Amino acid sequence: MKIITLTLNPAFDIHCYVKDFAPYHENLAKITDREAGGKGVNISRALTVNGVENLAFIVLGDENGEGFAKCLEADRMTYKALTVSGRIRENITLHTDSADETRISFEGFATDSSLLSDILSALECEELYGAFVTFTGRVPAGIDMPSVKAFLKSLSKKGAKIIIDSKSFSLDDIIETKPYLIKPNGEEISEYLGREINDFSDVREAAKELHGKGIENVMISLGDNGALLVSDSGAYVATPPRIDAISTIGAGDSSIAGFIAAAAEEKNSRDALRLAVAYGTAACLTQGTRPPRSEDVTAIFEKTTVGDVH
């Protein structure tokens, strides 16, 4: 089955290193990596590196889109670009020996809801029935949520399976859209439901509650303890082996990639969750938002256990 990722709000991910970081002083930083990013891009890159065919639709700003496209080509991604006026935003992650990494995000281009119509037109030549379509990351400034929901509903009517991972959506927005998959973490679940999620029992009940509202697959990240899935076929928890993580940035995007990679091959829910956790855990073994290596995914998949949740 076809996999399509949508990245309406891409970003350059810039990683810098400062040996002895001193707050409130000038610090000399060395750029260690500069790559094309955005949640949809991260998903497509993870799939591509692991040999899973996919097509990325990416919105580029005309001021710096050429450099972004070169990064995509260097990663051998299959993509189609739509260009708008403005500049692609930049995320700067500061790494230092003396503190946790710090991230600074700049605003990017603004657009309007006509962009969604342009994307629909571009998708007309794609077979959408049964296709997995990801809508991830924040909605760009200038596009209202009613337009986004109408856009996603039109894709669903064409038979697409929608995956949502975006802080722009409220719980009511998600329920109205009825996506195939969501992947919140505990903090996001707390915000959705308006109550504290303190332990595994809370997570389990929250996932079941969301699934009961019409969301086919609710996958909740448990950090280094894996992930919980509540689906039409049951409830499961996947536990990966312990690793020495290098960076957790982009791990959630990789876990989505693993889930839909398995689902596209019509694997069952248990195997989809297991591969999701393998992708997400393997992504923690690479710098920044670099994708999970296939050899790491394979090794971790073999050591990841899946159990039923009651």
Residue, then its C-alpha position, 0 to 999 in steps of 0.5 A: m500500500k502507498i505511503i504519503t507524508l505531508t510536510l506543510n511546515p518544514a524546518f532546517d535542523i541545525h545542530c551546534y556544539v559548545k564545549d563550555f557553555a556559559p549562559y548570559h555570555e557570548n559562546l562560540a558554537k561549531i555547527t555539527d550538522r545541518e539537515a532538512g527536517g520537519k516531522g513528515v520529512n523525518i518519517s519519510r527519511a526513516l522509511t527510505v533508509n529502511g527500504v520502504e517506498n514512500l512519497a513526500f509532499i513538502v511545502l518549500g519557502d522560496e527564499n531558502g527552498e533550494g538548499f532544502a531540496k538539495c538536502l532531500e536529494a542527498d538523502r535520496m528521498t522521493y518527493k514533490a514540492l510546492t513552493v510558497s513565498g517566505r522562508i523555511r524556519e530553522n530549529i537550532t539545537l545546542h549541545t554542550d558537555s555541561a547541560d542538557e541540549t537546548r532547542i531554539s525554534f524560529e518562525g517560518f513562512a505564513t500562507d493561507s488555506s489555498l495551499l490545501s487546495d493546491i495539495l489536493s490537486a497535486l494528490e489527484c494523480e495518486e491512488l489514495y484508496g488504502a493509502f497511508v497519509t501522514f499529517t504531522g507537525r504544526v499547521p503553518a500560520g495563516i491556515d485555519m483548523p476548519s480548513v485543515k479538517a475539511f482537507l483531511k476529511s476529503l482525503s478520508k472520503k477517497g479511502a486514505k488512512i490518516i495519521i495525525d501527530s500535531k500539537s495544532f489539533s485539540l482533542d475535539d479536532i482529532i475526534e471529528t477527523k477520526p484518524y487511523l492513528i495518533k501517537p501522543n505521549g503522556e504529557e499530550i494525553s494529559e492535555y487532551l483529557g484534562r487530567e494528570i496521567n501518572d502511571f501505566s494504568d492511567v495511560r492504559e485507560a486513557a488510550k482505551e478512552l480515546h480509542g472508544k471515541g472512534i480513533e482506530n489506533v491509539m499508540i502512546s509513547l512510554g519513553d524508554n519503556g516502549a509504547l502502548l497500543v489500543s486498536d480494534s484487535g486489542a491492547y498491547v505494550a511493546t518493551p524494547p531492550r535497554i540502550d545508551a541513547i545518543s539523541t531522542i529527537g525525532a524518535g517519535d516520528s520514526s516510531i510512526a514510520g515503523f508502524i505504517a511500514a508494518a501496516a502497509e504490509e498488512k501486518n497485525s497490530r502486535d507486529a506493527l507496534r513492535l516495529a514502531v518501537a524498534y524504529g523509535t528506539a533505533a532512532c535514539l542511536t543516531q545523532g539529531t534527527r538522523p533516521p534509524r539504521s536498518e541494522d539497528v532496527t533489525a537487532i532491536f526488533e528481535k529483542t523487543t517483546v510484546g504483551d497483551v494489556h487487560 
